[in-house]
């Protein structure tokens, strides 16, 4: 499956902002389950960089 494109570059770098934007991109493509899974994994992550890596697994960052 191709990852949806999501404009995150140039956005506020707060991880909560980025994860909401990425989840919205997934949901707009009908991928609610993946959005929920991504958010759950981010909540459990141990660092900002780990959270960013998780986001990039689900969306194509632009």
Protein Blocks (a to p, Z undefined) as FASTA:
>chain_A
ZZddddfehpafbfklmmmmmmmmmmmnopamlmmmmmmmmmmpcbfklmmmmmmmmpcc
ZZ
